[in-house]
């Protein structure tokens, strides 16, 4: 546990420093490019990535590295522990000076997260967790909601997608909202602010690894849309889809999402 505490202290300090740098970079002016899929990347993303890589790997040179803004290397697959990082999750919100972006950092050991932080600088919120140690926001213990019915549940998801007629079983009336950063959505479910987050499509490890630990330590359930558990630091660092919810809602959601034919 002391080992995990030291890792948590390290990644929390790194996330806070990363948030400060991101804000400073935006203040002085940033360059923007488009990735092959059309999503934006900025000079702030790259500056934060460099800062985190320097801070974390200097402190833990024997750990592996997986980041959205660093070219992937198979070297990480041979490491017992690795850092999984998204320098800025929610870049579109960051560009618009909206608050819904964050810095998620996770330590993964033998395929499972063991220490995690999600820091949302403009909201002054820092979520942390260690394996078996519970989850906290700004130092206070958090817990997933005890909601037992999907009727009027608060869900972070694409309302147009959820209200399509093609679902094998219709959804009851639910309240939908959006947040740009996937990691932050999972943190909100962990804190009981929302009942569920649903995303039907592949999600990169750097978007969801920290959220997985924080949500599960808060009592939420996390899986792909078929209810299958996740494993991290695989050759292809993606999960098929995301269902993160209050524990009683998870089987009710999976019953509707599992028949949908998505890539595994």
C-alpha positions in Angstrom: 0.0 0.0 0.0 2.9 2.4 0.7 4.1 1.7 -2.8 0.7 2.7 -4.2 0.5 5.7 -2.0 3.9 6.9 -3.4 2.7 6.4 -6.9 -0.5 8.2 -6.2 1.3 11.2 -4.7 3.5 11.3 -7.8 0.8 11.2 -10.4 -1.4 13.6 -8.5 1.4 16.2 -8.4 2.1 15.5 -12.1 -1.6 16.0 -13.0 -1.8 19.3 -11.1 1.4 20.6 -12.8 0.1 19.5 -16.1 -3.2 21.4 -15.6 -1.2 24.5 -14.7 0.9 24.2 -17.8 -2.1 23.6 -20.0 -3.7 26.8 -18.8 -0.5 28.8 -19.2 0.0 27.5 -22.7 -3.6 28.5 -23.7 -3.1 31.9 -22.1 -0.1 32.7 -24.3 -1.6 31.3 -27.4 -1.6 27.8 -28.9 -1.2 26.1 -32.3 -3.9 23.7 -33.5 -3.6 20.7 -35.8 -6.0 18.0 -36.9 -5.3 14.3 -36.5 -6.0 11.8 -39.1 -9.4 11.1 -37.7 -10.2 14.8 -37.6 -9.9 15.4 -33.8 -7.8 18.4 -32.8 -4.4 18.4 -31.1 -2.7 21.5 -29.8 0.7 22.7 -28.9 -0.6 22.6 -25.3 -1.3 18.8 -25.6 2.3 18.2 -26.7 3.8 20.5 -24.1 1.8 18.7 -21.3 2.8 15.3 -22.7 6.5 16.2 -22.6 6.1 17.5 -19.0 4.4 14.4 -17.8 6.8 12.1 -19.5 9.7 13.9 -17.9 8.2 14.0 -14.4 6.9 10.5 -14.3 9.6 8.5 -16.1 12.4 10.4 -14.3 10.8 9.3 -11.0 10.0 5.8 -12.2 12.4 4.9 -15.0 11.5 1.2 -14.9 7.8 1.9 -15.8 6.4 1.7 -19.3 4.6 4.5 -21.0 1.4 4.9 -23.0 0.1 8.3 -24.0 -2.3 9.7 -26.6 0.4 12.1 -27.8 3.4 9.8 -27.8 4.1 7.3 -30.5 3.3 3.8 -29.1 6.0 1.3 -28.5 5.7 -2.4 -27.9 8.3 -2.0 -25.1 5.5 -1.2 -22.7 4.1 -4.8 -23.0 7.1 -6.2 -21.2 6.8 -3.8 -18.2 5.1 -4.9 -15.0 3.9 -1.4 -14.4 3.2 1.4 -16.9 1.8 4.9 -16.9 -1.2 5.5 -19.0 -1.7 9.2 -19.7 -4.0 11.6 -21.7 -2.3 15.0 -21.5 -5.6 16.8 -22.1 -8.8 14.8 -22.2 -11.5 17.0 -23.8 -9.4 19.1 -26.1 -12.4 20.6 -27.8 -13.7 21.9 -24.5 -10.2 23.1 -23.6 -10.1 25.1 -26.9 -13.5 26.7 -26.2 -12.4 27.7 -22.6 -15.2 25.4 -21.3 -14.5 23.6 -18.0 -15.1 20.0 -19.1 -11.6 18.9 -19.7 -9.1 17.1 -17.5 -5.8 15.4 -17.0 -6.2 11.6 -16.4 -3.1 9.6 -15.3 -3.1 5.9 -14.3 -0.6 3.4 -13.1 -1.4 -0.1 -14.5 0.1 -3.2 -13.0 -0.1 -6.5 -14.9 -3.1 -5.3 -16.9 -5.1 -3.6 -14.1 -5.1 0.0 -12.8 -3.7 0.3 -9.3 -3.4 4.1 -8.8 -5.3 6.9 -10.7 -5.9 10.6 -10.8 -8.3 12.7 -12.8 -7.6 16.4 -12.4 -10.1 19.0 -13.8 -8.2 22.3 -13.4 -11.0 24.8 -14.3 -13.4 23.0 -11.9 -10.9 22.7 -9.1 -11.7 19.0 -8.8 -9.2 16.2 -8.3 -10.4 12.6 -8.2 -8.0 9.9 -6.9 -8.1 6.2 -6.2 -5.8 3.3 -5.3 -6.6 -0.4 -5.7 -8.5 -1.4 -2.5 -8.2 2.1 -1.1 -11.4 3.7 -2.2 -12.0 6.8 -4.2 -11.9 10.5 -3.3 -12.7 13.9 -4.7 -10.7 16.7 -3.2 -9.9 14.5 -0.2 -13.5 13.4 0.5 -14.7 9.8 0.0 -17.1 9.4 -3.0 -19.5 6.7 -3.9 -21.6 5.8 -6.9 -25.4 6.4 -6.8 -27.7 3.8 -5.3 -30.2 4.3 -8.2 -32.1 1.1 -9.0 -34.3 2.1 -12.0 -33.5 3.6 -15.4 -36.7 5.6 -15.3 -35.6 9.3 -15.1 -32.0 8.2 -14.6 -29.3 10.9 -15.3 -27.1 9.6 -18.1 -24.0 11.0 -19.8 -24.6 9.8 -23.4 -25.5 11.0 -26.9 -29.3 11.5 -26.6 -29.8 11.2 -30.4 -28.1 7.8 -30.3 -30.0 6.6 -27.3 -33.4 7.6 -28.6 -33.0 5.8 -32.0 -35.7 3.2 -32.7 -33.2 0.4 -33.5 -32.5 -0.6 -30.0 -33.7 -4.2 -29.3 -35.3 -3.1 -26.1 -36.5 0.6 -25.8 -35.0 2.8 -23.2 -37.3 4.4 -20.6 -37.3 8.2 -20.4 -33.9 9.3 -19.1 -32.2 12.7 -18.6 -29.2 13.0 -20.9 -26.3 15.4 -20.7 -22.9 15.7 -22.4 -19.4 16.2 -21.0 -16.5 16.4 -23.4 -13.9 14.4 -21.5 -14.6 10.7 -21.2 -12.5 10.3 -18.0 -14.4 13.1 -16.4 -17.7 11.5 -17.2 -16.6 8.4 -15.4 -15.5 10.5 -12.4 -18.9 12.0 -12.3 -20.5 8.6 -12.2 -18.0 7.6 -9.4 -19.1 10.6 -7.4 -22.8 9.9 -7.8 -23.4 13.1 -9.7 -24.7 11.0 -12.6 -26.2 7.5 -12.7 -24.4 6.2 -15.8 -22.1 7.0 -18.7 -22.6 5.1 -22.0 -20.5 5.2 -25.1 -21.1 2.8 -27.9 -17.7 2.6 -29.7 -14.0 1.9 -29.2 -12.3 3.9 -26.4 -8.6 4.3 -25.9 -7.0 3.1 -22.7 -5.8 6.7 -22.0 -9.4 7.9 -22.0 -10.7 5.3 -19.5 -8.0 3.6 -17.4 -8.0 6.2 -14.6 -11.8 6.4 -14.7 -12.0 2.6 -14.4 -10.2 2.6 -11.1 -11.9 5.6 -9.6 -15.3 4.4 -10.6 -14.9 0.8 -9.5 -13.3 1.9 -6.2 -16.4 4.2 -5.7 -18.7 1.1 -6.1 -19.7 1.7 -9.8 -19.6 -1.1 -12.4 -17.6 -0.7 -15.5 -17.5 -2.9 -18.6 -17.9 -2.9 -22.4 -21.4 -2.9 -23.9 -21.6 -6.7 -23.6 -20.7 -6.7 -19.9 -17.2 -8.0 -20.5 -14.4 -6.8 -18.1 -11.5 -4.7 -19.3 -7.8 -5.5 -19.4 -5.2 -2.8 -20.0 -1.8 -2.6 -21.6 -2.6 -4.9 -24.4 -1.0 -4.7 -27.9 -4.1 -2.9 -29.1 -4.8 -0.3 -26.4 -8.5 0.1 -26.9 -11.7 -1.1 -25.2 -14.7 -2.0 -27.3 -17.1 0.4 -25.7 -18.1 1.9 -22.3 -20.8 1.2 -19.8 -20.1 2.9 -16.4 -23.0 3.0 -14.0 -24.4 2.7 -10.6 -24.2 -1.0 -9.7 -28.0 -1.8 -9.8 -28.3 -0.2 -13.2 -25.5 -2.1 -14.9 -27.5 -5.2 -15.8 -30.4 -3.2 -16.9 -28.1 -1.3 -19.4 -26.2 -4.4 -20.5 -29.5 -6.1 -21.3 -30.1 -3.4 -23.9 -26.6 -2.8 -25.2 -25.3 -6.4 -25.4 -27.2 -7.4 -28.6 -25.7 -4.4 -30.5 -23.0 -5.7 -32.9 -19.9 -3.6 -32.2 -16.3 -4.5 -32.8 -14.8 -6.4 -29.9 
